[in-house]
Amino acid sequence: MKSSDSTYSICFLQKGFREKRFTPMDVTQHALKQARAHSQIFTQVCEKEALIQANESTQRWRHGTPASELDGIPFAVKDLFDIKGYATTRGSTLYSALSDSTSPQVLALIESGAVLIGKTNLSEFAYSGLGLNPHFGTPTQIYNDNAYITGGSSCGSAAAVLENIVPFTLGTDTAGSIRIPSSYCGLVGFRASRKRYDNRGIAPLSPSLDTTGPIGHCVDDILLVDSVLYSPTEQSAGSSHSGLVFDAQFCQQLPLDCDTRRAFDLSLDALQNAGVAVEDVRLSTLDATLDLIKNIGWLGSIEAYLTYEDLVNTDKLGQVDPLVAQRLAASNQLPATQISYLYQQREKLQQRLSNELAGRAFLMPTTLTTAPLLSQVTQSVESFNEHNINALRLTMIGSYLDCPGIALPNGYNSNGLPTSLLLSQCSGNDDALISLAKTIEPAIASLLIKQSKGNNHG
């Protein structure tokens, strides 16, 4: 079912169904086989349910009555989403109770005819941007015989798409957990505004920052998934876009690696050459947000401590990944006045960014660097913490300000590792963001075609 010259996308599978080259059952059986073979990517496989769903979908396609454009398309979800009859492990060995209901987002996809293959791996409790997990294994990507991380915390969700097990997955994003693995793996990842989807039935980390979104190969696939998950109750305020900007001063001062910087500059050139106007505008809110996080603290850490406070204060903390445990234990150090200040400043900075953008979207690199080697990240606690901060640095801005964001692959480094471009908007302007992403994607994708990967990805 895979093709050497075709992306394993929703569109590719739809075309195969229509042309009767394969059926949803064929695709599902392939996905289940691959999921079972990649235990470091899948924490649980929903084989029985998937075969039932695939059989029903196959019958609909035979009768020419698919339920939707996602009918028969296999997918997976991060193991934070509840699925009836399965544990929501949170990437941990401490949670084994079976869920008695299914997350509305997962349910909506199943009702559209999509076939749920299983639940994907993550950093324990979703509390890191690197995607390490000592309990279920750590997904990696291989380039020139070296193992690199896939990024986190939605490491398994990205890896499942990267390995062509499924064409799309659902992840969660608190500080960058969709956008970072999408960046490191050369995928398209969408962080939705917090209120866009029904987020019930998902294990929390930081309730005021947690959100979700799909990871896939292209913007069209993101749009198809979004159309199922998003049910607007009123006319969206962001139905059109009015421009695209970047802050040259902000980007210039970032400690980007040379390949990421080069890819960003080439992206700006490609957009200009394609007739897409990109204006250099000073966005002081970006610097102000980074300074606030650096000098005061991160709301996600504070709320993560409150979420797992009962665990931190028991001997069960010893059963948690030590790299996650040390972060949790150190997350309760801010006085109440500073915590209150962080909440107050968030609203002010959101308004400030809105004023500076005036309806426009903005560009920056998604991550400071390409994916680091697994051996570098695991070298020491200090190395883990340093790489984690670097991974999260840029995406935390959008998380704190609730900016919907789409990571778009925009190049490769000399080892074949992907670079990524982050397109963001003000909170609630998701429709405008997706529309603009679809507009600029061809120009950005042209950079991928021009560059030779020169890798041995396996």
KOLDO-116691 format. One line per 4 residues: number of its first residue (from 1); their letters; for each residue x, y, z of C-alpha. Coordinates in steps of 0.25 Angstrom, whole numbers, always signed. Example, Ala and Ser with C-alpha at 12.3 -4.5 7.8 and 13.67 -1.06 7.14 Angstrom:
2
1> AS> +49 -18 +31 | +55 -4 +29 $
END
This chain:
458
1> MKSS> +0 +0 +0 | +12 +9 +1 | +18 +15 -11 | +32 +20 -13 $
5> DSTY> +28 +32 -20 | +15 +35 -12 | +13 +41 +2 | +6 +32 +11 $
9> SICF> -5 +42 +13 | -20 +42 +14 | -21 +47 +0 | -13 +35 -5 $
13> LQKG> -21 +25 +2 | -34 +31 -2 | -30 +30 -17 | -26 +15 -14 $
17> FREK> -40 +13 -9 | -47 +19 -20 | -39 +12 -30 | -41 -1 -23 $
21> RFTP> -26 -4 -22 | -27 -7 -8 | -38 -7 +3 | -39 -1 +17 $
25> MDVT> -37 -15 +22 | -24 -16 +15 | -19 -3 +20 | -23 -7 +34 $
29> QHAL> -17 -20 +34 | -4 -14 +29 | -5 -3 +40 | -8 -13 +51 $
33> KQAR> +4 -22 +47 | +13 -10 +47 | +8 -5 +61 | +10 -18 +67 $
37> AHSQ> +25 -18 +62 | +27 -4 +67 | +25 -6 +82 | +33 +7 +85 $
41> IFTQ> +23 +15 +77 | +10 +8 +81 | +7 +6 +96 | -6 -1 +92 $
45> VCEK> -12 -7 +80 | -27 -7 +78 | -27 -19 +68 | -41 -25 +71 $
49> EALI> -48 -11 +69 | -40 -7 +57 | -43 -20 +50 | -58 -18 +52 $
53> QANE> -57 -3 +48 | -49 -7 +36 | -59 -17 +31 | -71 -7 +32 $
57> STQR> -63 +3 +25 | -59 -7 +14 | -74 -10 +12 | -77 +5 +11 $
61> WRHG> -67 +7 +0 | -72 -6 -8 | -86 +1 -8 | -80 +14 -11 $
65> TPAS> -85 +21 +1 | -73 +25 +10 | -77 +32 +22 | -67 +43 +20 $
69> ELDG> -54 +47 +14 | -47 +40 +26 | -55 +27 +24 | -45 +15 +25 $
73> IPFA> -33 +24 +28 | -25 +18 +40 | -21 +27 +51 | -15 +26 +65 $
77> VKDL> -16 +35 +77 | -6 +39 +88 | -8 +31 +101 | -14 +43 +108 $
81> FDIK> -28 +41 +101 | -38 +32 +107 | -43 +20 +100 | -54 +11 +106 $
85> GYAT> -48 -2 +110 | -33 +3 +110 | -24 +9 +120 | -20 +23 +119 $
89> TRGS> -6 +21 +123 | +0 +35 +121 | +13 +28 +117 | +14 +23 +131 $
93> TLYS> +13 +9 +139 | +5 +16 +150 | -8 +17 +142 | -15 +4 +138 $
97> ALSD> -30 +6 +141 | -39 +4 +128 | -46 +16 +123 | -61 +15 +123 $
101> STSP> -63 +25 +112 | -56 +30 +99 | -51 +44 +97 | -61 +52 +89 $
105> QVLA> -49 +55 +79 | -46 +41 +77 | -61 +37 +76 | -63 +48 +65 $
109> LIES> -52 +42 +57 | -58 +28 +58 | -72 +32 +55 | -66 +39 +42 $
113> GAVL> -61 +25 +38 | -47 +26 +42 | -41 +13 +48 | -34 +14 +61 $
117> IGKT> -21 +6 +61 | -16 +9 +75 | -10 +18 +86 | +4 +24 +84 $
121> NLSE> +15 +26 +93 | +19 +39 +100 | +29 +45 +110 | +23 +41 +123 $
125> FAYS> +12 +50 +127 | +15 +58 +114 | +25 +65 +123 | +37 +68 +113 $
129> GLGL> +39 +72 +99 | +49 +61 +96 | +40 +48 +96 | +49 +39 +104 $
133> NPHF> +41 +28 +112 | +48 +17 +120 | +35 +9 +122 | +31 +7 +107 $
137> GTPT> +44 +10 +100 | +48 +23 +93 | +44 +24 +78 | +56 +29 +69 $
141> QIYN> +59 +32 +55 | +71 +27 +48 | +80 +35 +39 | +94 +31 +34 $
145> DNAY> +93 +19 +45 | +91 +29 +56 | +79 +29 +65 | +72 +43 +67 $
149> ITGG> +60 +46 +76 | +47 +49 +70 | +43 +59 +80 | +32 +60 +90 $
153> SSCG> +24 +59 +97 | +16 +53 +85 | +28 +45 +81 | +20 +33 +77 $
157> SAAA> +9 +41 +70 | +20 +47 +61 | +27 +34 +59 | +15 +26 +55 $
161> VLEN> +13 +36 +43 | +28 +37 +40 | +28 +21 +39 | +16 +21 +30 $
165> IVPF> +8 +13 +40 | -3 +23 +39 | -5 +35 +31 | -9 +44 +43 $
169> TLGT> -9 +44 +58 | -15 +52 +70 | -5 +58 +79 | -6 +68 +91 $
173> DTAG> +2 +81 +92 | +5 +88 +105 | +18 +95 +102 | +21 +90 +88 $
177> SIRI> +18 +75 +89 | +12 +75 +75 | +20 +85 +68 | +34 +80 +73 $
181> PSSY> +33 +65 +68 | +27 +70 +55 | +39 +79 +54 | +49 +68 +57 $
185> CGLV> +42 +58 +48 | +39 +67 +36 | +24 +66 +38 | +12 +76 +38 $
189> GFRA> +7 +78 +52 | -5 +87 +56 | -6 +92 +70 | -21 +97 +71 $
193> SRKR> -25 +109 +80 | -30 +103 +93 | -45 +105 +91 | -45 +100 +77 $
197> YDNR> -48 +85 +80 | -55 +77 +91 | -44 +74 +100 | -52 +65 +110 $
201> GIAP> -46 +51 +112 | -32 +55 +112 | -22 +53 +124 | -17 +67 +128 $
205> LSPS> -4 +73 +130 | -6 +88 +131 | -21 +91 +129 | -19 +105 +125 $
209> LDTT> -9 +102 +114 | -13 +88 +109 | -18 +87 +95 | -18 +76 +84 $
213> GPIG> -17 +75 +69 | -13 +66 +57 | +0 +62 +52 | +1 +58 +37 $
217> HCVD> +9 +59 +24 | +2 +71 +18 | -8 +83 +21 | -19 +76 +13 $
221> DILL> -19 +65 +23 | -19 +74 +35 | -31 +81 +29 | -38 +68 +27 $
225> VDSV> -36 +64 +41 | -39 +78 +47 | -53 +78 +39 | -57 +66 +47 $
229> LYSP> -52 +71 +60 | -57 +85 +59 | -72 +88 +60 | -73 +103 +60 $
233> TEQS> -86 +108 +68 | -84 +122 +61 | -77 +129 +50 | -62 +128 +52 $
237> AGSS> -56 +142 +53 | -44 +138 +46 | -49 +133 +33 | -38 +141 +24 $
241> HSGL> -24 +145 +26 | -18 +159 +24 | -3 +157 +23 | +9 +150 +27 $
245> VFDA> +20 +156 +36 | +33 +152 +43 | +42 +159 +53 | +56 +160 +47 $
249> QFCQ> +62 +166 +60 | +56 +155 +68 | +60 +143 +59 | +74 +149 +57 $
253> QLPL> +77 +148 +72 | +72 +134 +74 | +83 +123 +76 | +79 +115 +63 $
257> DCDT> +88 +105 +57 | +93 +109 +44 | +84 +99 +36 | +72 +104 +43 $
261> RRAF> +75 +118 +41 | +78 +116 +26 | +65 +108 +24 | +58 +120 +30 $
265> DLSL> +64 +130 +21 | +62 +121 +9 | +47 +120 +13 | +46 +135 +13 $
269> DALQ> +52 +136 -1 | +43 +125 -6 | +31 +132 -1 | +35 +145 -7 $
273> NAGV> +38 +138 -20 | +25 +132 -20 | +18 +145 -19 | +15 +144 -4 $
277> AVED> +17 +157 +3 | +25 +155 +16 | +27 +168 +24 | +38 +170 +34 $
281> VRLS> +30 +175 +47 | +36 +177 +61 | +28 +168 +70 | +32 +172 +83 $
285> TLDA> +23 +162 +90 | +31 +151 +86 | +43 +156 +94 | +35 +160 +105 $
289> TLDL> +29 +146 +106 | +42 +139 +106 | +47 +149 +117 | +35 +146 +125 $
293> IKNI> +37 +131 +125 | +52 +132 +127 | +51 +142 +139 | +39 +138 +146 $
297> GWLG> +35 +124 +142 | +27 +115 +133 | +12 +113 +136 | +12 +99 +131 $
301> SIEA> +22 +95 +142 | +13 +101 +153 | +1 +94 +148 | +8 +81 +145 $
305> YLTY> +12 +81 +160 | -3 +83 +164 | -7 +72 +155 | +2 +62 +161 $
309> EDLV> +4 +68 +175 | -2 +55 +181 | +8 +47 +174 | +20 +56 +176 $
313> NTDK> +18 +55 +191 | +18 +39 +192 | +28 +28 +190 | +21 +26 +176 $
317> LGQV> +30 +37 +170 | +41 +26 +170 | +34 +19 +160 | +34 +31 +150 $
321> DPLV> +44 +34 +140 | +55 +40 +148 | +57 +51 +138 | +42 +55 +139 $
325> AQRL> +42 +53 +154 | +53 +63 +156 | +45 +73 +148 | +32 +71 +155 $
329> AASN> +39 +71 +169 | +45 +85 +165 | +32 +91 +160 | +27 +97 +173 $
333> QLPA> +36 +108 +175 | +29 +121 +171 | +22 +129 +182 | +7 +132 +180 $
337> TQIS> +9 +146 +176 | +18 +142 +164 | +8 +131 +159 | -3 +142 +159 $
341> YLYQ> +6 +151 +152 | +8 +140 +141 | -7 +139 +139 | -9 +154 +138 $
345> QREK> +2 +156 +129 | -3 +146 +119 | -16 +153 +116 | -8 +166 +114 $
349> LQQR> +2 +160 +105 | -9 +153 +97 | -15 +167 +94 | -1 +173 +92 $
353> LSNE> +2 +162 +81 | -12 +164 +75 | -9 +179 +74 | +4 +177 +67 $
357> LAGR> -1 +167 +57 | -13 +174 +54 | -19 +161 +48 | -7 +156 +41 $
361> AFLM> +1 +143 +44 | +15 +142 +48 | +27 +133 +44 | +39 +128 +52 $
365> PTTL> +47 +115 +52 | +39 +104 +60 | +51 +99 +68 | +65 +105 +70 $
369> TTAP> +72 +92 +64 | +69 +80 +57 | +67 +67 +65 | +78 +64 +75 $
373> LLSQ> +85 +50 +76 | +78 +41 +86 | +92 +39 +92 | +94 +54 +94 $
377> VTQS> +80 +55 +101 | +83 +44 +111 | +97 +47 +114 | +93 +53 +128 $
381> VESF> +82 +60 +135 | +89 +73 +132 | +89 +70 +117 | +74 +65 +117 $
385> NEHN> +70 +79 +124 | +78 +87 +114 | +73 +80 +102 | +59 +80 +107 $
389> INAL> +59 +95 +109 | +65 +97 +95 | +54 +89 +89 | +43 +96 +96 $
393> RLTM> +48 +111 +95 | +41 +116 +83 | +28 +108 +84 | +26 +112 +98 $
397> IGSY> +23 +126 +93 | +11 +121 +85 | +6 +112 +97 | +7 +123 +107 $
401> LDCP> -1 +133 +98 | -10 +122 +92 | -6 +124 +78 | -11 +113 +68 $
405> GIAL> +2 +109 +61 | +5 +100 +49 | +19 +94 +47 | +23 +92 +33 $
409> PNGY> +36 +84 +28 | +45 +94 +20 | +58 +87 +18 | +69 +77 +22 $
413> NSNG> +82 +79 +29 | +95 +72 +24 | +91 +59 +31 | +77 +59 +25 $
417> LPTS> +70 +63 +37 | +58 +72 +35 | +57 +87 +38 | +43 +93 +41 $
421> LLLS> +36 +107 +39 | +25 +111 +49 | +13 +119 +45 | +5 +125 +56 $
425> QCSG> -7 +134 +58 | -14 +140 +70 | -23 +131 +79 | -36 +127 +72 $
429> NDDA> -31 +130 +58 | -29 +116 +54 | -37 +116 +41 | -29 +128 +36 $
433> LISL> -16 +120 +40 | -20 +108 +33 | -24 +115 +20 | -11 +123 +20 $
437> AKTI> -3 +110 +23 | -10 +104 +10 | -6 +116 +2 | +9 +116 +6 $
441> EPAI> +11 +101 +6 | +15 +99 -9 | +25 +110 -8 | +31 +104 +5 $
445> ASLL> +30 +89 +0 | +38 +94 -13 | +50 +95 -4 | +49 +80 +0 $
449> IKQS> +49 +76 -14 | +61 +85 -18 | +69 +79 -6 | +75 +65 -6 $
453> KGNN> +72 +58 +7 | +85 +49 +6 | +80 +40 +17 | +78 +26 +21 $
457> HG> +66 +27 +29 | +61 +14 +34 $
END
